Amino acid sequence: ATLSDRINAAVSSLRGRGRLSDADIATAIAEIRRALLDADVALPVVRDFTATVRERAEQSEVSKALDPSQQIVKIVHEELTRILGGATRELRFAKRPPTVIMLAGLQGAGKTTLAGKLGKWLRDSGHTPLLVASDLQRPNAVQQLEIVGKGAGVAVWSPEPGNGVGDPVEVARTGVAHAREQFYDVVVVDTAGRLGVDAELMQQAADIRDAVKPDETLFVIDAMIGQDAVTTANAFAEGVGFTGVVLSKLDGDARGGAALSVSSVTGAPVLFASTGEKVGDFERFHADRMASRILDMGDVMTLIEQAERAFDEDQAAELANKIAGDGDFTLDDFLQQMQQMKQLGSMKKMLGMLPGMGQIREQLENFDEREVDRVEAIVRSMTPGERTNPKILNGSRRSRIARGSGTTVSEVNGLLDRFDQAKTMMRSMARGGGAPGMPGGGF
Ligand code: GDP
């Protein structure tokens, strides 16, 4: 959030100018650079990023543009996408099942939790996954995986006599053999982590890797660990090797920038993001969409996908249209949007993905679902004419609405301000020229 606010502030200082001098550009880039460093993004990554942005910005693409600040946003978006790993990579499945996915990372990184999320996601996409409990280091890790598996409706292979009690390599090996016999098509192997990187841990992970020959090794990294992320990632890259990264705890309030450097530093793409403790708090990672979120252009695609998971298709298509801004966005639509999001449960997360909402993030932090009821009461107290044309809402109408809805005039004003902001964002999105992965474009 802070990174997003600061980058947006830097860029908006350029807004509305007909021409940008090299000095204007340099000032904005220096501020973006400071924001990235303060967010714990690794220095080499920041250097590379700012050098490329400066080079591109000073070239003709900006000076020739009609709106130079938009052009800068476009460059920053593209370069952020690049450091976040570029094009989305799909999980690779083996030609002959079972596909073996091994999880590696420090203790507490979120591997066991991820195993459940991945299991559920795989099951939902038509696979028959088996989770294998090869973390015999952490007390209760096996039991935790069993609970997680049960919650996700996914089978778990755990150490028992014959399955290699006490030997994580043997558990992994027998687990994969069991999957082959029982026609599970994907095996997710949870492994042990230590609190810090150590040689024994690396050896164990390497032994498991050699025993099960994973198709994917996913390095799970806690987004909250700060600058250590890069060192840890390098240690794992060297000790075990990995084909993909999972960023966990992206819901936390940590700066997260170091985790955002991991892909750039190790060259492995981020495949998934974990955003909470519940089994559904899990997303495919798309660098372009993450860049859009950081630039507060909203992650409309992820929002729509989550909506699709929760609603039937017609409702989702309708929501998509509204959000993409098909012209007449009224207070009724605004209310309907909020109600639909309330159904989705995780209101705060959803609103955070909507364009323009970054500006009022503080309000959102204090957002509670009763807010939707308040909005509903206010909108219901308006006449149909007022709902489609809020411009006619003068002082006396506003106090009538406040009385009618049991709220105050300032609450009515607050709602109208937010509606205006949302509407402006929707319009600019509908007008825009095609940001990657976003309907109607984001610029
Ligand atoms: P492991 O040691 O790598 O297996 O880590 P765990 O899966 O046991 O996770 C460690 C702690 O982090 C647990 O308390 C989890 O509930 C929590 N956790 C895992 N993933 C997330 C996440 O994405 N967000 C949040 N907020 N907590 C998480």
Boltz pocket constraint, residues with backbone or C-beta under 6 A from the ligand:
constraints:
  - pocket:
      binder: B
      contacts: [[A, 105], [A, 106], [A, 107], [A, 108], [A, 109], [A, 110], [A, 111], [A, 112], [A, 113], [A, 114], [A, 138], [A, 191], [A, 193], [A, 247], [A, 248], [A, 249], [A, 250], [A, 251], [A, 252], [A, 274], [A, 275], [A, 276], [A, 277], [A, 281]]
      max_distance: 6.0
